[in-house]
Amino acid sequence: MIWYVLAIVAVAFVFDFINGFHDSANSIATIVGTRVLSPLAAVVWAATFNFGALFLFGTAVAKTIGSGMIEPGILRPSVILAALLGAIIWNLITWYFGLPSSSSHALIGGLAGAGITSGGLDAIAWGPKWVDTLTFIALSPLLGAFSGFLLMLVVYWLFRRARPSKVDKLFRGMQVASSAVFSLSHGANDAQKTMGIIMGLLTAKEVQALFMNEVGFLRHFYMPTTDIPFWVKLGAHLAIGAGTLFGGWRIVHTMGSRITKLRPVGGFCAETGGAIAIFTATEMGVPVSTTHTITGAIVGVGTSHRVSAVRWGVAGRIVWAWVLTIPAAAGVAALSYSVLRLLGYG
């Protein structure tokens, strides 16, 4: 049984890696789309700040994922493994089609699908965390769009008499900074989801009993409290940073050039507006979608020029991916749990 738990921890870090790989577009699409940084420089820059978030932020989102979504008694190893498989498979499907779906909501859908298959509807910890999370599914793109739109209006007013070439030159440098801030917000919110899922696994009663008397390396897997140990935080931020380094280029193309045409000033406003919304949610402990937020911010920047500047057909396909994410990941997780139960791991 110990090897099974260790394998699930490894799968959780694989999910975190794929999260970084899938969601790297959130951090780099605008700065690559505006040609401020080369693709290689952009992923290195973003990965650095994804990892740097380890030293700057708390763990409120991790606690929500670890104990606020599913009843603790249901969080058995196979439920968590099935949830991770549901999220990973859906992320890979949407990456293949170049759709910027939410890794966060894929994980939440996976937890719900596996939990309900295991314990029925009573497995869901209905309460404020679900209300906040479902509310932010709708609010995060709207907040991003509003922030991006408002920042563009402010910048237009402040620089209304400046030559466009001078504005572009100024904001090329400022966009490097805004990309760093957005990457920090991405690492702060998304890496915590993996921390939460690992803590949900290791604090389960049956897992606690496995590691209680272990020594050496295995003693680090015994969690007498809900405080997240440094090795879990470090592993989560290393994994998401490494995933970002590989870059999900199909999605970068969609977000960086297919939604709307961006200049450095627009990239700066989209990244800054998105980061403000994500930092707010992170402090509230809400597992918000960085994908939804930055996509909304890009749309907001586009509409500040004119409504027709946004390719609404592309935006519509993205919205459909958002709508399908939770039920699709839940379905894959439910199927995965059923298979694990047939194999004797239920």
N, C-alpha and C positions, 0 to 999 in steps of 0.2 A: 504493500500500500504506500510506503514511503516514496518509492520510485514514481508512483502515479502522481502524487502531490508535487514532487519535484518537476515532473514533466509538464504539469499544468502551469506551474510558475514560469517555466521556459516558454510555453505557448503564450502566456500573458505578455512576456517581453517581445515575442514575435508579433503579437497584435500591436504593441506600442511601436515597433519598428515599422510595420505596415501603416500605422496611423501617421507616422512622420513622412513616410514615402508617399502615401495617398494625399496627405494634407500639406505637403511642402508647397504646393501651388498657392495655398493661402498666404504664405510668407513671401514668396518670390515672384509670383505671376506678374504683379504690377511693376516691379522693378526690372524684370526681364522684358516685359512688354514695352516699357518706355526706353529700353536700351541704356539704362543708367549703369547697370552692371551686366557683365557677361553671365551666362547660365552657371558656369562653374563657380565664379566669384560669389554669385547670389546664393547658391546652396551652402557654400562654406560659411558665408555671413549669417544666413538664417540658422544653420545648425549650431553655430557658436552661441547665439542668443537663446535658442531653444534650450540648450544645456545650461546657460547662465541663469535661467529662471529658477534653477534648483536653489540658489543662494539668496533669493529675494522674496519668495512668496511662501505662504502657509499651506495648509492641507485641507481646507474646508471642502473643496470639491471631492477630494478622495474620500472623505468621511460620508458624503452624500452617496457616492457610488457603493461604498463598502457596506453601508447599513441603512440607507434611506430609501432604497428602491424596492428591495425584496425582503420579506421577513427573514430574520437571521436563521431561524430553524430550517429554512429551505436551502440556504446557501451551502449545499454539500459540494464536494469536489466535482462530481459529474455535471451538476447544474452549471457550475462556473465554466467548466471546459466547454460544454455545449454553447453557452452564451458567447464565449470567445470565438468558437468556430463559426457561429452565425455572423458575428461582426466581421471576422476576417474574410469569409467567403463573399459577403455583400460588398465589402470594400474592394476586393479584387475584381468583382463584376463591374462595379461602377468605374473603377480605374480603367478597365479594358475599353469601356465605351467613352472615356474621357469626360465623365460626369462628376462634378464636384459635390458629392454627397457628404453627409456628416458621419464621421467615425464615432463621434460621441453618441449620436442617436442610434447608430448601428449597435453599439455596445448595450445601450439601454433596451433596445428592442430585443437583443439576444438574451439579456437577463429576464425580460418579461416572458418571452417565448419558452425558454427552458424552465423558468420557475412555474409557470402555469401548467406546463406538461407534467411537472413533478408533483405539484401540490394543489392544482386547481386555482381558481381566481383568488382564493384566500392567501396565495403565496405573495401577492402584490401588497406592498406596504403602503396602502392608500393614505395619502397625507400631504402635507405642504410641499415636500420635496418633489412629488409628482406634479403637483399643481404648478410649482415654479418652473420645472423643466418643460412641461407641455406648453406653458404660457410663453416661455422664451423661444420655443420653436417658431412661433408666429412673430414674437417681438424682435428677435435678434436680427433678422434681415431688415425689418422696418427701422430699428435703431441705427443699424449700419447705413441704410439708405439716407435717413434723415441727417446723420452726422456727416456723411460724405457730401451731401447736397449743401448743407449749411456751411461747412468749411469752404467749399468752392465759392459760395456767394461772398463770404468774408474775404477770401483771397482776391476775388475779382474786384471787390470794392477797394481793398487796400492798394492793389497794383493797377488800378484802372488807367493810370497815365503812363505806366511803364511799357517799354517795348517788349513784345512777346519773346524776343531772343534773350533779353536780360532776365525775364521771369523764368524762362526755361533753364538758363544757366544757374540761377540761384536755387531753384527747386531740385536740380539734379543732386546737389549736395544735401539738401534737406530731406530728399527721399531716401537717401542712404540711412539717415538717422531714423526716419519714420518706419522703414523696413525693419530696423533693429528693434524698435519699440513693439511693432506688431509681432515679431518673432518671439520676443519675451512673453507677450500675452498668450501666444499660441502654446509655448512650452509650459507656462504657468497653469493653464486650464487643462490642456490635453494630457500632459504627462501624469497629472494627478488621477486620471481615470484608471490608468494601469495600476497605480499605487492602491487605489481603492479596491480593485478587483482582487489583487494579491492579498490585501489585508482581510477582505471578506473570506477568502479561502483559508488563510493561516489562523484566523481567530475562530473558525468553526470548531465546535466541541470535539468532534471525532479527530480532527487534524491536530488539535492541541494535545490530545491524549497520545498521538503517535510520537510527538517530538519532546514530550515533557522530560524524559530522562535521557535524552540524547546528549552526547558530548562532541567536541571537535566541531567540524564544519556544520553538522546538522543541528547543533544547539541554537544556531541563529534563526532557525525556522520556528522556534517555540516563541509564541507571542503572549506573554502573561497580561499585557495591557493592549489597549487599542492605539497606543502611540506608534507612529510609523517609523521603523528603524532607518538609519541612514542608508543601508545597503539597498533597501527597496527604492528610496528616493533617487539614489545615484543610478541604479540600474534603469529606472524608468526614464530619466533624463538622457542617459547615454543611448538608450534604444531609440527614443524619438529623434534625437539629434542625428544618429547614424542613418535612420530612415530618411530624414530630410536631405542628407548628403546625396542620396541616390536619386531624389527628385522624380515625382510622377509627371513626366513631361507631357503626357497626353492631356492632363488636366491643366497644366500650366498654359498650354496653347489655348484651351477654351477660355480660361479666366483672363489671361493677359491680352488677348487680341480679338476674341470672337464675340464677347459681350458688348464691348464698346471700344473705341479707339482712345488710348490714354496717352497723355503727355506727362512729363515729370510732375507738374503741379497737380494734375489729377491723381497720379499715383500717390503723392504725398497725402492728399486729402482723404483718399480711400483708406490708406493704411492707418493714418492717425485716427480717423473716425471709427474704424473697426476696432482699433486697439482700445479706445476709450470705452466702448460698449463691452468688450471682453473683460477688461480689468474690473469693471463694475460688477459683472456677473461672477467673476472669480472670487471677489471679496464677499459676495453674498453666498458663496458655496454652491452656485448653480452650474451644472455641467453644460454650458452653452456651446453651440456649434460655431467654431471659428469659421467654418466654411460658409454657413448661412450669413454670418456677419460681414465678412469681407466681400462676398458676392453682392449683398445688399448695398454695401458702400460703393462698389464699382458702379452699380446701377444708378445710385444717387448722384455720383459724379457725372455719369453720362447724361442723365436727365437735366442736369444744371446747364448743359449746352442747349439741348432741345430733346424733346421726347423721342423723336425719330433717330437720335444718335445711338440709342440702345437697340440691339438686335433682339427683339422681343421673342422671336421664335426660339433662339438659343436659351434665353432666360426661361421660357416656358418649359423646355425640356429639363432644365435644371430643377425647376420647382416640382415637376413630376417625380424626379429622383428623390427629392426631399420628402414628398408625401409618401412614397413607397418604402423609405428606408426602415422605419420602425417595424411595420408589418412584415416586410420581406426578411429582415434579419431575424425577427421573431419566428417566422416560419422555418427558416434554415436551422435555427437553434433548437426548435421543437423537434424537428426531424433528427438532428444530431443527438439530442438527449434520448430519443426513442431507440436509436441504434445502440448507444452506449448501454442502455438498460437491457437490450436484447443480448448484449455481450457480457452482461453480468456486472456492469459498473454503475447501475442505477442507484 
